[in-house]
Amino acid sequence: MNAHSQPETRDLSYAEAIREAMDIAMGADERVILMGEDIGVYGGAFGVTGDLIDKYGPDRVMDTPISELGGAGVAVGAALTGLRPIFEFQFSDFATLGMEQIVNQAAKLRYMLGGSVSVPVVMRLPGGSGTGAAAQHSQSLEAWTAHVPGLKVVQPSTPADAKGLLLAALDDPDPVLIYEHKILYKMKGPVPAGHYTTPIGKAAIVREGRDVTIVATAIMVHKALEAAEKLAAEGVDAEVIDLRTIRPIDRDTVLASVRKTGRLVCVYEGVKTLGVGAEVSAMVAESDAFDFLDAPIVRLGGAECPIPYNPELEKAAVPQVPDILNAVRNLAKGRI
């Protein structure tokens, strides 16, 4: 390949892109190992690890006991010894059982030991609603972990970023938590072949606009883009920002967009109170971008309730395209 040629790009699903990233990393570095419940012969709760056990064997693709606390602890310990473990929680909800290892160990050991060690563990957390999995298997808890210094927290919304952010996470000396929305696993999109990284801490402007900034995460990026196309037909030009990383948040990209558009809508699936959008709103309010606002900031987050099992109630519990449309229309017409 010459210096001016572009890497081959193929359409892969979000799940296939993640598996390809793990395969590339494992092939290049024997320190990379996979750990988690049912990731071996079964191939993972959502089939993401697939047949990697056949290629790399049970010493590098390890089924852990049904103990999230124990499995996360082993992964943290493995990272401390020089390995590069990728630990999969079957559902992000189950990380609540491993919080001791995530929050009190992985996040703090580098600081508490004066920088003499690092904890290069990657944790994959399938999250979000839309599968009818009810209250204990459908939460969006990324704001919990993003509150903790020492952790990096990412939310890829596309197959290309799912691969690139995972490979970037494996290069990082600190613990990185990757929240993968379950509904996105089957979504296909262009993914470059080979090794590449998507920078942690850098948002993407996925649609440029002049009238309102919509900052979104994970599946809400796609809902925001759908709403933006409908709004364009009404003469409202929305700029859509995919945060991609929620710790650290890309402050510069968000503030520059707000200075340009003068309006801000934050869309995220986690419960509205103290969610990702609350941090983005505060960040804008505490900056000079606040002086450019022509209307109050709007947050569209999840309802103040557990995720229901009933499919219609489940949809009602998280923002949908009509909610985004109504919020932007009201902003544009000065109703907010």
C-alpha positions in Angstrom: 0.0 0.0 0.0 1.5 3.4 -1.0 1.4 6.5 1.2 -1.6 7.9 -0.7 -3.8 4.8 -0.8 -6.8 4.4 1.5 -7.3 1.3 3.7 -9.9 -1.2 2.4 -13.3 -0.6 3.9 -16.0 -3.2 4.3 -19.5 -3.2 5.8 -19.4 -5.0 9.1 -21.9 -5.1 11.9 -21.1 -3.4 15.2 -20.5 -6.9 16.8 -18.3 -8.0 13.9 -16.2 -4.9 14.2 -15.6 -5.5 17.9 -14.7 -9.1 17.2 -12.3 -8.0 14.5 -10.7 -5.5 16.9 -10.1 -8.3 19.5 -8.8 -10.6 16.8 -6.3 -8.1 15.5 -5.1 -7.2 19.0 -4.8 -10.9 20.1 -2.9 -11.7 16.9 -0.4 -8.9 17.4 0.1 -9.1 21.2 0.1 -12.3 23.3 -0.6 -10.2 26.4 -4.1 -9.6 25.2 -6.6 -12.0 26.7 -10.3 -12.3 26.9 -12.3 -13.0 30.0 -16.0 -13.2 30.9 -19.0 -15.3 31.5 -19.8 -17.6 28.5 -17.4 -15.9 26.1 -15.7 -19.2 25.2 -17.5 -22.1 23.5 -20.8 -20.2 23.8 -19.3 -17.1 22.0 -20.7 -14.5 24.4 -24.2 -13.6 25.5 -24.6 -11.5 22.3 -22.3 -13.6 20.2 -19.6 -11.0 20.0 -16.5 -13.1 20.8 -17.8 -15.8 18.4 -15.2 -18.5 17.6 -12.2 -16.7 18.9 -11.7 -19.6 21.4 -11.1 -21.9 18.5 -8.3 -19.6 17.2 -6.6 -18.7 20.4 -7.6 -21.5 22.8 -9.0 -21.5 26.4 -5.8 -20.0 27.9 -6.5 -16.7 26.1 -10.3 -16.8 25.8 -11.3 -17.7 29.4 -14.8 -18.4 30.7 -15.1 -17.0 34.2 -17.4 -18.2 37.0 -20.7 -16.5 37.5 -19.2 -13.9 39.8 -18.7 -10.4 38.4 -16.8 -9.3 41.4 -14.4 -12.2 41.1 -14.0 -12.0 37.4 -13.4 -8.2 37.4 -10.9 -8.7 40.2 -8.9 -11.3 38.3 -8.9 -9.0 35.2 -7.6 -6.1 37.3 -4.9 -8.4 38.8 -3.9 -9.6 35.4 -3.5 -6.0 34.2 -1.3 -5.3 37.1 1.0 -8.2 36.2 1.5 -6.9 32.6 -1.3 -8.6 30.7 -3.9 -6.7 28.6 -7.2 -8.2 29.6 -10.5 -7.5 28.0 -13.3 -8.4 30.4 -16.9 -8.7 29.2 -19.8 -8.2 31.5 -22.8 -10.1 30.1 -24.9 -7.0 30.7 -23.6 -3.6 31.9 -26.1 -3.9 34.8 -24.0 -6.7 36.2 -21.1 -4.3 36.7 -22.8 -3.2 39.8 -21.6 -6.4 41.3 -18.0 -5.6 40.4 -18.0 -2.0 41.5 -15.4 -2.7 44.2 -12.9 -3.8 41.7 -13.8 -1.1 39.1 -14.1 1.9 41.4 -11.9 1.1 44.4 -9.1 -0.9 42.7 -8.8 -0.3 39.0 -9.5 3.4 39.1 -7.2 4.2 42.1 -4.2 1.9 42.2 -2.0 4.0 39.9 -2.6 7.0 42.1 -2.3 5.2 45.4 1.0 3.6 44.4 2.5 6.9 43.2 2.4 6.0 39.5 4.6 3.0 39.9 1.9 0.7 38.3 -0.8 1.1 35.7 -4.0 -0.9 35.2 -4.5 -1.4 31.5 -7.7 -3.3 31.7 -10.6 -2.9 29.2 -14.1 -3.7 30.3 -16.9 -4.2 27.8 -20.4 -3.5 29.0 -23.4 -4.2 26.8 -26.1 -1.7 27.9 -29.2 0.1 27.0 -32.9 -0.6 26.4 -34.9 -1.9 23.4 -34.6 -5.6 23.8 -37.4 -6.2 26.2 -34.9 -7.4 28.9 -36.7 -5.4 31.7 -35.4 -3.4 34.6 -32.3 -5.4 35.6 -30.9 -5.9 32.1 -31.6 -2.6 30.3 -30.0 0.2 32.2 -27.7 2.9 31.0 -25.3 3.4 33.9 -22.3 5.0 32.2 -22.7 8.2 34.2 -22.0 6.2 37.3 -18.6 5.2 36.2 -17.8 8.5 34.4 -18.1 10.1 37.9 -14.9 8.3 39.0 -11.4 9.8 38.4 -9.0 7.2 37.0 -11.5 5.6 34.7 -12.0 6.4 31.0 -15.5 5.8 29.7 -16.5 5.5 26.0 -19.7 4.9 24.1 -19.2 4.0 20.4 -22.2 4.6 18.2 -20.9 3.1 14.9 -19.1 -0.1 13.9 -16.1 1.9 12.8 -15.8 3.6 16.2 -16.6 0.4 18.1 -13.5 -1.1 16.5 -11.3 2.0 16.7 -12.1 2.8 20.3 -11.5 -0.8 21.5 -8.1 -0.7 19.8 -7.4 2.7 21.4 -8.4 1.4 24.8 -5.9 -1.5 24.5 -3.2 1.0 24.0 -4.2 3.1 27.0 -2.3 2.6 30.3 -5.5 3.3 32.3 -8.7 1.3 32.8 -11.2 1.9 30.0 -14.9 1.0 30.1 -16.6 0.6 26.8 -20.4 0.8 26.9 -21.8 -1.0 23.8 -25.5 -0.5 23.1 -27.2 -3.8 22.6 -29.5 -2.6 19.9 -26.4 -1.5 17.8 -24.8 -5.0 17.7 -26.6 -5.9 14.4 -26.2 -2.4 12.8 -23.9 -2.4 9.8 -21.6 0.3 8.6 -18.3 0.9 6.8 -15.2 -0.3 8.8 -11.6 0.1 7.7 -9.6 -3.1 7.5 -6.5 -3.6 9.6 -5.4 -1.8 12.7 -6.5 1.8 13.4 -7.6 3.7 16.5 -10.3 6.2 17.2 -8.9 8.7 19.7 -10.4 8.6 23.2 -11.6 12.0 24.3 -12.5 13.3 20.9 -16.1 13.8 19.8 -17.3 13.6 16.2 -19.5 16.2 14.4 -21.6 13.7 12.5 -23.8 16.4 10.9 -23.0 20.1 10.5 -25.6 22.7 11.1 -26.1 26.3 12.1 -29.4 26.5 14.1 -29.1 24.1 17.1 -26.5 21.8 18.5 -27.7 18.3 19.5 -25.2 16.4 21.7 -25.9 12.7 21.8 -24.5 9.4 22.9 -24.7 5.8 21.6 -28.0 4.9 20.0 -29.3 8.4 20.6 -26.8 9.6 17.9 -28.9 7.8 15.3 -32.2 9.1 16.7 -30.7 12.6 16.6 -29.6 12.2 13.0 -33.1 11.0 12.0 -34.6 14.0 13.8 -32.2 16.3 12.1 -33.2 15.2 8.6 -36.9 15.8 9.5 -36.0 19.2 10.9 -34.1 20.1 7.8 -37.3 19.7 5.8 -38.8 22.3 8.1 -36.0 24.8 7.6 -34.2 24.0 10.9 -30.5 23.1 10.4 -29.3 20.9 13.3 -25.7 20.1 14.1 -25.3 16.7 15.7 -22.3 15.8 17.9 -21.5 12.2 18.8 -19.7 12.5 22.1 -18.1 9.0 21.7 -16.2 9.6 25.0 -18.0 10.7 28.2 -14.9 10.7 30.3 -13.0 12.8 29.3 -15.6 14.8 27.4 -14.4 16.7 24.4 -15.1 20.2 25.7 -13.6 22.1 22.8 -15.9 20.5 20.1 -19.1 21.0 22.1 -18.3 24.6 23.1 -17.3 25.6 19.6 -20.6 24.2 18.2 -22.7 26.0 20.9 -21.0 29.3 20.1 -22.0 28.8 16.5 -25.6 27.7 16.9 -26.7 29.4 20.1 -28.9 26.5 21.1 -28.2 23.2 22.8 -30.1 20.0 23.2 -28.5 17.0 25.1 -29.9 13.6 24.3 -29.0 10.5 26.3 -30.6 7.3 27.4 -29.6 7.2 31.0 -31.9 8.7 33.6 -32.1 12.5 33.1 -31.1 13.4 36.7 -27.3 13.6 37.0 -26.8 12.1 33.6 -24.3 12.8 30.8 -26.4 15.7 29.6 -26.2 17.3 33.0 -22.5 17.4 32.8 -22.5 18.8 29.3 -25.0 21.4 30.3 -22.9 22.5 33.3 -19.8 22.6 31.1 -21.5 25.0 28.7 -23.0 27.1 31.6 -19.6 27.5 33.2 -17.9 28.6 29.9 -17.9 31.7 27.7 -20.2 29.7 25.4 -23.0 30.5 27.8 -23.0 34.1 26.5 -23.8 32.8 23.0 -27.0 30.9 24.0 -30.2 32.3 22.7 -32.4 29.9 24.6 -32.2 27.7 27.7 -30.3 24.4 27.5 -32.6 21.3 27.0 -31.9 17.9 28.4 -33.7 14.8 27.1 -32.8 11.9 29.3 -34.5 8.7 30.5 -37.5 8.7 32.7 -37.2 8.6 36.5 -38.1 5.0 36.7 -36.7 1.5 36.1 -36.9 0.3 32.4 -40.3 -1.4 31.9 -40.7 -4.8 30.3 -43.7 -3.8 28.3 -42.4 -2.7 24.8 -44.5 0.5 24.6 -43.7 1.6 28.1 -40.0 0.7 27.4 -40.0 3.1 24.5 -41.7 5.8 26.6 -39.0 5.5 29.2 -36.2 6.8 26.9 -36.1 9.6 24.4 -37.4 8.9 20.9 -37.3 10.8 17.7 -40.6 12.7 18.3 -39.2 13.9 21.6 -36.1 15.4 19.9 -38.3 17.0 17.2 -40.6 18.6 19.8 -37.6 19.9 21.8 -35.9 21.5 18.9 -39.1 22.9 17.4 -39.9 24.6 20.7 -36.4 26.0 20.9 -36.5 27.3 17.4 -39.9 29.0 18.0 -38.8 30.5 21.4 -41.2 28.4 23.4 -38.5 27.3 25.9 
